[in-house]
């Protein structure tokens, strides 16, 4: 059975931490927009739902890459990568919503 190298695990752990931090930063940005009433209620709900999805998958991604330290199997690594993809998909949806925000008049 093939195992993931320690170097790859360390890089994945660092990347997972960055993904989790990024989801928190995006959440803070969304909250600042809400405070300034720059987004409507529907758009706010879509943004927050996608941020929640992003954060959930970032946390799963992080949990899985830390599990690699004990089980460096390709199966666990593959699960982690799938979660990373889901983080990116949710992030792209949030970015699309941000691009649709009308600037203040």
Buried (B, 14 or more C-beta within 10 A) or exposed (E): EEBBEEEBBEEBBEBBBEBBEBBEEBBEBBBEBBEEEBBEEEBBEBBBBBBEBBBBBBBBBBEBBBBBEEEBBEEBBEBBBEBBEBBBEBBEBBEEBBEEEEEEE
